[in-house]
Amino acid sequence: MRTFNTIALLLLIIGGINWLLVGLFQYDLVAALFGGQSSVGSRIIYTIVGLCALYSIRFFGDVTNDDRSTAK
């Protein structure tokens, strides 16, 4: 499970960097690499990053529990 969590985090970071590039420079790296926003490759990457984001919602409980245990 740790490997899956690491992959999800890595893909979220890649997605975040892509959004940073879009916001600052109007450059979509995923679209540039895979042939445009509506290409099959880009849509697959966008979908995988989105699924990783949904999966990562489960980490909020871990963060909350760590904060409570260190406050004591």
Biopython code that builds the backbone (N, CA, C, O; Angstrom):
import numpy as np
from Bio.PDB.StructureBuilder import StructureBuilder

atoms = [
    (1, "MET", "N", (0.820, -1.195, 0.000)),
    (1, "MET", "CA", (0.000, 0.000, 0.000)),
    (1, "MET", "C", (0.865, 1.261, 0.000)),
    (1, "MET", "O", (0.484, 2.290, -0.557)),
    (2, "ARG", "N", (2.025, 1.163, 0.629)),
    (2, "ARG", "CA", (2.913, 2.313, 0.674)),
    (2, "ARG", "C", (3.353, 2.731, -0.732)),
    (2, "ARG", "O", (3.467, 3.922, -1.023)),
    (3, "THR", "N", (3.597, 1.753, -1.593)),
    (3, "THR", "CA", (3.997, 2.053, -2.971)),
    (3, "THR", "C", (2.870, 2.780, -3.697)),
    (3, "THR", "O", (3.116, 3.739, -4.429)),
    (4, "PHE", "N", (1.641, 2.326, -3.498)),
    (4, "PHE", "CA", (0.493, 2.973, -4.137)),
    (4, "PHE", "C", (0.351, 4.413, -3.648)),
    (4, "PHE", "O", (0.082, 5.315, -4.441)),
    (5, "ASN", "N", (0.529, 4.629, -2.354)),
    (5, "ASN", "CA", (0.456, 5.984, -1.800)),
    (5, "ASN", "C", (1.543, 6.879, -2.387)),
    (5, "ASN", "O", (1.298, 8.049, -2.681)),
    (6, "THR", "N", (2.739, 6.329, -2.555)),
    (6, "THR", "CA", (3.845, 7.098, -3.120)),
    (6, "THR", "C", (3.568, 7.470, -4.571)),
    (6, "THR", "O", (3.842, 8.595, -4.990)),
    (7, "ILE", "N", (3.028, 6.531, -5.338)),
    (7, "ILE", "CA", (2.684, 6.804, -6.738)),
    (7, "ILE", "C", (1.598, 7.870, -6.816)),
    (7, "ILE", "O", (1.670, 8.775, -7.648)),
    (8, "ALA", "N", (0.596, 7.764, -5.951)),
    (8, "ALA", "CA", (-0.481, 8.765, -5.943)),
    (8, "ALA", "C", (0.077, 10.146, -5.618)),
    (8, "ALA", "O", (-0.301, 11.132, -6.250)),
    (9, "LEU", "N", (0.970, 10.221, -4.638)),
    (9, "LEU", "CA", (1.578, 11.506, -4.276)),
    (9, "LEU", "C", (2.411, 12.059, -5.421)),
    (9, "LEU", "O", (2.340, 13.252, -5.718)),
    (10, "LEU", "N", (3.197, 11.212, -6.065)),
    (10, "LEU", "CA", (4.019, 11.645, -7.187)),
    (10, "LEU", "C", (3.163, 12.200, -8.319)),
    (10, "LEU", "O", (3.489, 13.240, -8.891)),
    (11, "LEU", "N", (2.074, 11.515, -8.644)),
    (11, "LEU", "CA", (1.196, 11.990, -9.711)),
    (11, "LEU", "C", (0.491, 13.291, -9.326)),
    (11, "LEU", "O", (0.259, 14.142, -10.184)),
    (12, "LEU", "N", (0.154, 13.451, -8.067)),
    (12, "LEU", "CA", (-0.435, 14.712, -7.614)),
    (12, "LEU", "C", (0.559, 15.857, -7.728)),
    (12, "LEU", "O", (0.180, 16.971, -8.089)),
    (13, "ILE", "N", (1.806, 15.600, -7.429)),
    (13, "ILE", "CA", (2.836, 16.631, -7.567)),
    (13, "ILE", "C", (3.009, 17.003, -9.033)),
    (13, "ILE", "O", (3.098, 18.185, -9.366)),
    (14, "ILE", "N", (3.058, 16.010, -9.910)),
    (14, "ILE", "CA", (3.165, 16.283, -11.343)),
    (14, "ILE", "C", (1.969, 17.102, -11.822)),
    (14, "ILE", "O", (2.128, 18.054, -12.586)),
    (15, "GLY", "N", (0.774, 16.729, -11.369)),
    (15, "GLY", "CA", (-0.425, 17.487, -11.730)),
    (15, "GLY", "C", (-0.377, 18.910, -11.205)),
    (15, "GLY", "O", (-0.792, 19.846, -11.887)),
    (16, "GLY", "N", (0.133, 19.070, -9.983)),
    (16, "GLY", "CA", (0.247, 20.407, -9.410)),
    (16, "GLY", "C", (1.240, 21.274, -10.168)),
    (16, "GLY", "O", (1.005, 22.464, -10.377)),
    (17, "ILE", "N", (2.345, 20.672, -10.578)),
    (17, "ILE", "CA", (3.321, 21.421, -11.370)),
    (17, "ILE", "C", (2.718, 21.808, -12.717)),
    (17, "ILE", "O", (2.955, 22.911, -13.211)),
    (18, "ASN", "N", (1.944, 20.909, -13.309)),
    (18, "ASN", "CA", (1.288, 21.233, -14.571)),
    (18, "ASN", "C", (0.333, 22.419, -14.403)),
    (18, "ASN", "O", (0.296, 23.313, -15.248)),
    (19, "TRP", "N", (-0.441, 22.425, -13.309)),
    (19, "TRP", "CA", (-1.354, 23.554, -13.064)),
    (19, "TRP", "C", (-0.579, 24.835, -12.787)),
    (19, "TRP", "O", (-1.022, 25.919, -13.167)),
    (20, "LEU", "N", (0.565, 24.725, -12.134)),
    (20, "LEU", "CA", (1.415, 25.898, -11.920)),
    (20, "LEU", "C", (1.855, 26.486, -13.256)),
    (20, "LEU", "O", (1.816, 27.702, -13.449)),
    (21, "LEU", "N", (2.269, 25.628, -14.170)),
    (21, "LEU", "CA", (2.682, 26.086, -15.497)),
    (21, "LEU", "C", (1.522, 26.719, -16.256)),
    (21, "LEU", "O", (1.699, 27.721, -16.949)),
    (22, "VAL", "N", (0.334, 26.132, -16.124)),
    (22, "VAL", "CA", (-0.850, 26.700, -16.778)),
    (22, "VAL", "C", (-1.159, 28.069, -16.195)),
    (22, "VAL", "O", (-1.446, 29.010, -16.935)),
    (23, "GLY", "N", (-1.102, 28.183, -14.880)),
    (23, "GLY", "CA", (-1.431, 29.447, -14.226)),
    (23, "GLY", "C", (-0.438, 30.562, -14.500)),
    (23, "GLY", "O", (-0.830, 31.709, -14.717)),
    (24, "LEU", "N", (0.839, 30.231, -14.492)),
    (24, "LEU", "CA", (1.855, 31.261, -14.661)),
    (24, "LEU", "C", (2.171, 31.581, -16.117)),
    (24, "LEU", "O", (2.371, 32.740, -16.480)),
    (25, "PHE", "N", (2.212, 30.548, -16.938)),
    (25, "PHE", "CA", (2.712, 30.731, -18.307)),
    (25, "PHE", "C", (1.721, 30.320, -19.392)),
    (25, "PHE", "O", (2.040, 30.386, -20.579)),
    (26, "GLN", "N", (0.522, 29.895, -18.993)),
    (26, "GLN", "CA", (-0.479, 29.388, -19.926)),
    (26, "GLN", "C", (0.104, 28.268, -20.795)),
    (26, "GLN", "O", (-0.144, 28.210, -22.000)),
    (27, "TYR", "N", (0.871, 27.392, -20.172)),
    (27, "TYR", "CA", (1.514, 26.278, -20.861)),
    (27, "TYR", "C", (1.087, 24.974, -20.196)),
    (27, "TYR", "O", (1.406, 24.733, -19.032)),
    (28, "ASP", "N", (0.379, 24.149, -20.925)),
    (28, "ASP", "CA", (-0.086, 22.860, -20.427)),
    (28, "ASP", "C", (0.912, 21.794, -20.861)),
    (28, "ASP", "O", (0.899, 21.361, -22.013)),
    (29, "LEU", "N", (1.772, 21.372, -19.947)),
    (29, "LEU", "CA", (2.819, 20.408, -20.259)),
    (29, "LEU", "C", (2.244, 19.066, -20.701)),
    (29, "LEU", "O", (2.747, 18.456, -21.644)),
    (30, "VAL", "N", (1.197, 18.605, -20.028)),
    (30, "VAL", "CA", (0.581, 17.328, -20.397)),
    (30, "VAL", "C", (0.053, 17.394, -21.826)),
    (30, "VAL", "O", (0.275, 16.474, -22.614)),
    (31, "ALA", "N", (-0.636, 18.465, -22.159)),
    (31, "ALA", "CA", (-1.165, 18.616, -23.519)),
    (31, "ALA", "C", (-0.028, 18.693, -24.535)),
    (31, "ALA", "O", (-0.134, 18.136, -25.628)),
    (32, "ALA", "N", (1.049, 19.376, -24.183)),
    (32, "ALA", "CA", (2.186, 19.495, -25.096)),
    (32, "ALA", "C", (2.846, 18.136, -25.345)),
    (32, "ALA", "O", (3.263, 17.839, -26.464)),
    (33, "LEU", "N", (2.937, 17.320, -24.304)),
    (33, "LEU", "CA", (3.584, 16.018, -24.432)),
    (33, "LEU", "C", (2.716, 14.988, -25.150)),
    (33, "LEU", "O", (3.234, 14.109, -25.838)),
    (34, "PHE", "N", (1.405, 15.094, -24.994)),
    (34, "PHE", "CA", (0.522, 14.054, -25.493)),
    (34, "PHE", "C", (-0.369, 14.493, -26.650)),
    (34, "PHE", "O", (-1.301, 13.772, -27.007)),
    (35, "GLY", "N", (-0.109, 15.648, -27.240)),
    (35, "GLY", "CA", (-0.803, 16.023, -28.465)),
    (35, "GLY", "C", (-2.078, 16.823, -28.302)),
    (35, "GLY", "O", (-2.987, 16.687, -29.120)),
    (36, "GLY", "N", (-2.178, 17.641, -27.291)),
    (36, "GLY", "CA", (-3.356, 18.489, -27.100)),
    (36, "GLY", "C", (-4.230, 18.012, -25.960)),
    (36, "GLY", "O", (-4.151, 16.857, -25.540)),
    (37, "GLN", "N", (-5.071, 18.920, -25.457)),
    (37, "GLN", "CA", (-5.904, 18.602, -24.299)),
    (37, "GLN", "C", (-6.940, 17.528, -24.589)),
    (37, "GLN", "O", (-7.311, 16.780, -23.684)),
    (38, "SER", "N", (-7.407, 17.433, -25.801)),
    (38, "SER", "CA", (-8.466, 16.472, -26.098)),
    (38, "SER", "C", (-7.934, 15.156, -26.660)),
    (38, "SER", "O", (-8.723, 14.299, -27.059)),
    (39, "SER", "N", (-6.607, 14.975, -26.702)),
    (39, "SER", "CA", (-6.061, 13.704, -27.180)),
    (39, "SER", "C", (-6.307, 12.615, -26.138)),
    (39, "SER", "O", (-6.492, 12.898, -24.955)),
    (40, "VAL", "N", (-6.307, 11.397, -26.591)),
    (40, "VAL", "CA", (-6.560, 10.263, -25.697)),
    (40, "VAL", "C", (-5.496, 10.194, -24.599)),
    (40, "VAL", "O", (-5.822, 9.955, -23.437)),
    (41, "GLY", "N", (-4.238, 10.400, -24.957)),
    (41, "GLY", "CA", (-3.162, 10.337, -23.965)),
    (41, "GLY", "C", (-3.316, 11.367, -22.862)),
    (41, "GLY", "O", (-3.160, 11.053, -21.682)),
    (42, "SER", "N", (-3.620, 12.595, -23.247)),
    (42, "SER", "CA", (-3.820, 13.655, -22.252)),
    (42, "SER", "C", (-5.010, 13.349, -21.360)),
    (42, "SER", "O", (-4.940, 13.523, -20.144)),
    (43, "ARG", "N", (-6.087, 12.900, -21.951)),
    (43, "ARG", "CA", (-7.280, 12.599, -21.148)),
    (43, "ARG", "C", (-7.019, 11.476, -20.161)),
    (43, "ARG", "O", (-7.548, 11.490, -19.049)),
    (44, "ILE", "N", (-6.206, 10.501, -20.557)),
    (44, "ILE", "CA", (-5.853, 9.419, -19.633)),
    (44, "ILE", "C", (-5.035, 9.967, -18.470)),
    (44, "ILE", "O", (-5.301, 9.629, -17.317)),
    (45, "ILE", "N", (-4.045, 10.806, -18.757)),
    (45, "ILE", "CA", (-3.221, 11.390, -17.696)),
    (45, "ILE", "C", (-4.072, 12.250, -16.769)),
    (45, "ILE", "O", (-3.956, 12.139, -15.548)),
    (46, "TYR", "N", (-4.929, 13.111, -17.332)),
    (46, "TYR", "CA", (-5.801, 13.951, -16.511)),
    (46, "TYR", "C", (-6.699, 13.088, -15.622)),
    (46, "TYR", "O", (-6.919, 13.419, -14.457)),
    (47, "THR", "N", (-7.212, 12.000, -16.158)),
    (47, "THR", "CA", (-8.087, 11.109, -15.388)),
    (47, "THR", "C", (-7.328, 10.427, -14.265)),
    (47, "THR", "O", (-7.830, 10.342, -13.144)),
    (48, "ILE", "N", (-6.125, 9.940, -14.547)),
    (48, "ILE", "CA", (-5.325, 9.272, -13.518)),
    (48, "ILE", "C", (-4.959, 10.243, -12.398)),
    (48, "ILE", "O", (-5.042, 9.887, -11.222)),
    (49, "VAL", "N", (-4.556, 11.462, -12.747)),
    (49, "VAL", "CA", (-4.216, 12.465, -11.727)),
    (49, "VAL", "C", (-5.460, 12.804, -10.894)),
    (49, "VAL", "O", (-5.368, 12.943, -9.674)),
    (50, "GLY", "N", (-6.605, 12.934, -11.537)),
    (50, "GLY", "CA", (-7.848, 13.199, -10.806)),
    (50, "GLY", "C", (-8.221, 12.073, -9.866)),
    (50, "GLY", "O", (-8.670, 12.324, -8.747)),
    (51, "LEU", "N", (-8.044, 10.831, -10.302)),
    (51, "LEU", "CA", (-8.323, 9.687, -9.427)),
    (51, "LEU", "C", (-7.364, 9.648, -8.241)),
    (51, "LEU", "O", (-7.758, 9.290, -7.131)),
    (52, "CYS", "N", (-6.109, 10.016, -8.478)),
    (52, "CYS", "CA", (-5.142, 10.097, -7.371)),
    (52, "CYS", "C", (-5.561, 11.166, -6.368)),
    (52, "CYS", "O", (-5.406, 10.985, -5.161)),
    (53, "ALA", "N", (-6.089, 12.277, -6.868)),
    (53, "ALA", "CA", (-6.566, 13.332, -5.970)),
    (53, "ALA", "C", (-7.728, 12.828, -5.121)),
    (53, "ALA", "O", (-7.779, 13.078, -3.917)),
    (54, "LEU", "N", (-8.654, 12.122, -5.749)),
    (54, "LEU", "CA", (-9.779, 11.569, -4.985)),
    (54, "LEU", "C", (-9.292, 10.549, -3.958)),
    (54, "LEU", "O", (-9.766, 10.540, -2.822)),
    (55, "TYR", "N", (-8.363, 9.703, -4.344)),
    (55, "TYR", "CA", (-7.796, 8.713, -3.427)),
    (55, "TYR", "C", (-7.109, 9.401, -2.251)),
    (55, "TYR", "O", (-7.190, 8.920, -1.121)),
    (56, "SER", "N", (-6.443, 10.508, -2.506)),
    (56, "SER", "CA", (-5.674, 11.193, -1.473)),
    (56, "SER", "C", (-6.530, 11.872, -0.423)),
    (56, "SER", "O", (-6.006, 12.309, 0.603)),
    (57, "ILE", "N", (-7.814, 11.973, -0.645)),
    (57, "ILE", "CA", (-8.717, 12.521, 0.378)),
    (57, "ILE", "C", (-8.594, 11.715, 1.665)),
    (57, "ILE", "O", (-8.770, 12.255, 2.757)),
    (58, "ARG", "N", (-8.295, 10.434, 1.541)),
    (58, "ARG", "CA", (-8.178, 9.581, 2.724)),
    (58, "ARG", "C", (-7.041, 9.997, 3.637)),
    (58, "ARG", "O", (-7.040, 9.613, 4.806)),
    (59, "PHE", "N", (-6.076, 10.761, 3.160)),
    (59, "PHE", "CA", (-4.946, 11.182, 3.974)),
    (59, "PHE", "C", (-5.301, 12.280, 4.974)),
    (59, "PHE", "O", (-4.530, 12.535, 5.899)),
    (60, "PHE", "N", (-6.442, 12.927, 4.810)),
    (60, "PHE", "CA", (-6.834, 13.966, 5.761)),
    (60, "PHE", "C", (-6.958, 13.414, 7.171)),
    (60, "PHE", "O", (-6.599, 14.091, 8.135)),
    (61, "GLY", "N", (-7.455, 12.209, 7.302)),
    (61, "GLY", "CA", (-7.554, 11.584, 8.617)),
    (61, "GLY", "C", (-6.194, 11.370, 9.244)),
    (61, "GLY", "O", (-6.027, 11.563, 10.449)),
    (62, "ASP", "N", (-5.218, 10.971, 8.441)),
    (62, "ASP", "CA", (-3.859, 10.766, 8.946)),
    (62, "ASP", "C", (-3.253, 12.074, 9.429)),
    (62, "ASP", "O", (-2.615, 12.107, 10.481)),
    (63, "VAL", "N", (-3.440, 13.127, 8.692)),
    (63, "VAL", "CA", (-2.893, 14.436, 9.065)),
    (63, "VAL", "C", (-3.551, 14.925, 10.346)),
    (63, "VAL", "O", (-2.874, 15.431, 11.241)),
    (64, "THR", "N", (-4.849, 14.780, 10.436)),
    (64, "THR", "CA", (-5.579, 15.202, 11.621)),
    (64, "THR", "C", (-5.145, 14.412, 12.851)),
    (64, "THR", "O", (-4.966, 14.991, 13.922)),
    (65, "ASN", "N", (-4.975, 13.107, 12.712)),
    (65, "ASN", "CA", (-4.541, 12.284, 13.831)),
    (65, "ASN", "C", (-3.132, 12.637, 14.266)),
    (65, "ASN", "O", (-2.856, 12.644, 15.465)),
    (66, "ASP", "N", (-2.231, 12.930, 13.343)),
    (66, "ASP", "CA", (-0.869, 13.317, 13.708)),
    (66, "ASP", "C", (-0.863, 14.634, 14.465)),
    (66, "ASP", "O", (-0.102, 14.789, 15.420)),
    (67, "ASP", "N", (-1.703, 15.593, 14.058)),
    (67, "ASP", "CA", (-1.756, 16.877, 14.731)),
    (67, "ASP", "C", (-2.247, 16.722, 16.165)),
    (67, "ASP", "O", (-1.736, 17.392, 17.063)),
    (68, "ARG", "N", (-3.211, 15.868, 16.395)),
    (68, "ARG", "CA", (-3.749, 15.680, 17.740)),
    (68, "ARG", "C", (-2.742, 14.994, 18.654)),
    (68, "ARG", "O", (-2.643, 15.326, 19.835)),
    (69, "SER", "N", (-1.997, 14.040, 18.109)),
    (69, "SER", "CA", (-1.059, 13.292, 18.953)),
    (69, "SER", "C", (0.148, 14.150, 19.341)),
    (69, "SER", "O", (0.706, 13.952, 20.420)),
    (70, "THR", "N", (0.561, 15.081, 18.510)),
    (70, "THR", "CA", (1.714, 15.923, 18.862)),
    (70, "THR", "C", (1.327, 17.097, 19.759)),
    (70, "THR", "O", (2.191, 17.705, 20.391)),
    (71, "ALA", "N", (0.047, 17.416, 19.816)),
    (71, "ALA", "CA", (-0.399, 18.568, 20.621)),
    (71, "ALA", "C", (-0.413, 18.228, 22.104)),
    (71, "ALA", "O", (-0.416, 19.137, 22.935)),
    (72, "LYS", "N", (-0.421, 16.965, 22.457)),
    (72, "LYS", "CA", (-0.524, 16.572, 23.869)),
    (72, "LYS", "C", (0.773, 16.711, 24.598)),
    (72, "LYS", "O", (0.845, 16.419, 25.792)),
]
sb = StructureBuilder()
sb.init_structure("model")
sb.init_model(0)
sb.init_chain("A")
sb.init_seg("    ")
for serial, (resi, resn, name, xyz) in enumerate(atoms, 1):
    if name == "N":
        sb.init_residue(resn, " ", resi, " ")
    sb.init_atom(name, np.array(xyz, "f"), 0.0, 1.0, " ", f" {name:<3s}", serial, name[0])
structure = sb.get_structure()
